[in-house]
Amino acid sequence: MATRPQRRILPFLVGLATIIGLGYGFYWILSQLVQQLNNVTSDTGKAIVTAGVTVFSAVISLVVGKAWEQRVKIQEEVRQRKLPVYEAQIQLLFSAIFASREGSVDDHLVSPGSDEVPLA
């Protein structure tokens, strides 16, 4: 039976091997792409590469922009849902502060218990 540290090392090694493999694969694909781009000699080929890079960058900027818009929209919706809660907390805080100055206490500020108030 494997001990506890031995059980933890196998998933770690698998994860590490996966990360190294993905990194190497990404490097290999990128190096092959650069090598193919360097082999382009005609003006038409260079124009095609330039157009492809332009379209790719436009698509990336649109996708990132839409994702950013969606994130901002979600944050605004969350903020709008939290606003009534914060307003109620501030109202409770101010009512507690002003009640202690005026000597009156609202019913929602008194904790439930007996009707009689013990005197110290």
N, C-alpha and C positions, 0 to 999 in steps of 0.2 A: 504494500500500500504506500502510495506517495505521501510524503509529508507536505505540510502546508506551503513552505517556500518553493518546493518543487512544482506544485500545482500552479503557482503564480508565474513561474519563469517561462513555461511553454507559451501561454498567450502573449507574454511580452516579446518573446523571440519571433512569434508569428507576426505580430504587429510591426516590429522593427524590420523584418524581412519584407513585409508588404510595402512599408514606407520607402525603403531603399529601392525595391523593385520599381515602384511607381516613379520615383525620382529619376532613376536611370532611364526608364522608358520615356519620360518626358524629355530628358536631355537628348536621347537618341533621335526622337522625332524632330525636335527643334534643330539639331545639327544637320539632319537630312534635309530639312526644309531650307536652311540657309545654304547648304551645298547646292541644292537644285536652283535656288535663286541666283547664286553666283555663276551658274553655267548658262544663264540666259544671255545671249549675245545680240539678238536682233532688236531693233527699235520697237517692233510690234510686241515682242515678248515683254520688253520693259514697260510698255504702255499697259499691257494686260496686268502685269504685276502691280503697277501703280493703281490701276482701277480697282483691282481686288482688295488691296490694302485700304483704299478709300472707302469702299463699300463695307468692308469688315469693321473699320473704325466707326462708321456711321451707325451700323447696327448695334455695336457694343455701346455706343453713347446713348442710343435710344433705350436699350434694355436697362442700362444702369439708371437713366433718368426716370423711367417708369417705376423701377423698383424703389428709387428714392422717394418719388411722389407717393407711392403706396404706403411706404413707411411713415412719412409725414402725416398722411391722412389717418392712419391707424392711431398714431400718437395724439392727434387732435381729437379723435373720437374718444379715446381713453380719458383725455383731459376734460372733455365735456361731461363724461359720466362721473368723474371724480369731483367736479366743481360743486354740486349740491352737498356732497358729504363734507367738503372743506368749509363751505358756508355754514352748515349746521354746527360744525365744531367751533368755528369762530364765534357764532352767535351764542352757543352754550358757554364758551369761555368768557365773553363779555358780560353775559347775564349773570354769571357767577361772580365776576369781579364787581359789577355794579350792585348786585344784591348784597354783597358783604359790606359795601359802603352805606347802603340805604337801610340795611337791617331786615330786608324781606328776602325770602327764599322761595323760588318756584317749586312746584310739586315735582317736576322731573329732575330736580337737583337733589331731592331728599331720597335717601335709600329706603327701601321698604322695611318696615318693622312695626312696632307697636305704635298706637296713637299717642301714648304718653312719652314725653321726652324726659329722660332722666336728668336730674340736676346734679351738678358736680358739687 
